[in-house]
């Protein structure tokens, strides 16, 4: 297993690639990415994890801020590269960027697995998008991991 975080890039991954899209929201969300990555530690999967180790909350979210611009482009580049995009919507967050990414991925037809537990403030919207565009949907993080195992390791 390999985990790639921004600003690092990998040109030719040796295994299937998974983008970890989902709630971060400046640390409000649980560290769900770590749980997913650990579940697949004995595989040859490559995880693209946007949860940047050196994120600085003082970076202005503006196109002319080089660090912010680099982060957003890293995420978009790796969503496009990924064989599978998984989404986790933490009910304690609003996750507007994740909602936007779901729209991009769902409309593209790229394979996605979405975990949106009860209590997420826009669960109804997520449910409709998943149904309309054929995204696999589960209710709990453990179910997301089990679904990934079925899709990736079978």
Secondary structure, DSSP 8 states (H G I E B T S, - for coil): -EEEETT---SS-SS-EEEEEE--GGGTS--HHHHHHHHTTTS--EEEE---TT--TTS--STT-HHHHHHHHHHHHHHHH-SEEEEEE-TT---HHHHHHHHHHHHHT--EEEEE-TT-TTHHHHHHHHHHHT-EEESSHHHHHHHHHHHHH-
